[in-house]
Amino acid sequence: MEIDLSIHPDLVRQILTKFIRSEITRAGFQRAVVNLSGGLDSAVSCFLAAEALGPQNVLALRLPYKTSSPDSLEHAQMVIDQTGVQARTISITDMADPFIALEPDMSPVRKGNIMARLRMIVAYDQSEAFRGLVVGTGNKTEILLGYTTLYGDSACAINPLGDLYKTQVRQLARALGVPEAIIAKPPSADLWAGQTDEGELGFTYAEVDKLLYLLVDQRYRPEECVQAGFDEKFVRAVLERVRRNQFKRVLPPIAKLSNRTVGYDFLYPRDWGT
Amino acid sequence: MSLTLALAQINTKLGDVPANLEKHLALAREARQNGADLLLFPELSLTGYVLQDLVPAVASYNEADSPTFRALLDASHDLDLVVGFVDEDPRRRFYIASAYLSRGEIVHVHHKVYLPTYGLFDESRFFAPGQSVRAFDTRFGRAGMLICEDFWHASPPYLLWQDGADLLLLSSASPGRGLSADPKLASSAWVEHINRAYASLFTVFVAHANRVGFEDGLNFWGGSTVFDPDGRLLVQAPYFEEALTLCELDLNQLHRTRARLPLLRDERPEMLQSELERIIHGN
């Protein structure tokens, strides 16, 4: 069975650059801040923001930790050079290490979450100084799988990539002219040496994107996905991951008490009045 | 006889009626200067689309006497206008509405009959559904207005056709969606497909004004069109950009098309009625 995740990159590029410009300017800003990890998603967000707002209005942040791969810094620099955006490099090692030292035997996941959240703090601090909004980098695959740190890398003012699967982000990257070294390398959160998304998740983006496309976009039932050729255990594991991480996709529930409660019956658009 | 129709493919300010009114009046002036006889605005053009709890705040009650409509009615001395707004009826129900204004009068108001409440849509939560689909006379012949989901259903355009409309004035705030390798969004392709089909099946003019801009992550794709009674695309506005697009409609095309293809003459609404009676009531 043919599952086609092809996009028309120029169409997507047009919508997303207009989206970034519209949402940032209607909020009263002209500028954006992007945390540039050296990976594919943040490179694409940076290219789009630069095109939408002009490179002088985009601040790319490189926020390495001492264990970060040197490739990450180098690849981020390629994006900065190619787009012509403003850039700063701020090491988070001196912020993270005293905190990590307080807790002996801290697990890699805890350390990774601390790094992701420190990068969020730096991005939001720089956004105030630069007078720009934080443009997010999360794609549809990682949002659905919950492969993200809550209040860390998922934190942003607007998210242009959240309705594109990873394999679709890659198609867009090619059209935008993102350097091939970034497109070709294995995706990684780079929170510890040798980490890769696909190693940690236990499956490839190429596989899971097709499965998610059937389950989410095409509304296939799980058994229909199995009939379409997906391993049943894989289907169950992915569905369970999607279910378990629903909390990351919604605001925390407010305990309803009054007649009118934010989120339930006090409903206003975010773009209210603009 | 010809009619110069203008499509006002605009972005709107969400919940800010005075700002949107200013844009309507400016476009009415511009369209008139360019020779337009009739200017068609998109769905909810005076209010914006994703209104949610803003609905009561932006609604027009007794609109003929409201300052907003007084200004639009003044402008309608120069050219006819179709505007989108929230109508509040005497029983204080809220409707997604379109008004046809001409020579200082409100000629007709249509209340959106089909309120999509599925997928990304939540209209029935905030609006009451309209109860009728009626054609009306204009100085260019008989016309009918429908709003977005109204013409995703086949029956409202059919009813307008049978009620005498030769010009369908369609407005929408259509959120773009559906990615593929195609350079057109699936939602755009679908709307263009059905509008061409209505023009062809009913041998009428079909004009569609769609919005552009973004609201809460939704994109509105524009691409407003006019099809003639042969189903030919007369004009299309750009995708995703504001535009004032003019199109001259040669109304004598109705004569030529229907001489060739008498679908209207041969249509049998009585049979439709009797079969619907059987289907609905089992008799």
Interface residues (C-beta under 8 A of the other chain):
Chain A: D4 S6 I7 H8 D10 L11 V12 Q14 I15 K18 F19 S22 E23 Q168 F266 L267 Y268 P269 R270 D271 W272 G273 T274
Chain B: K13 L14 G15 D16 V50 L51 Q52 D53 L54 G176 L179 S180 A181 D182 P183 K184 L185 G213 F214 E215 D216 G217 N219 Y239 F240
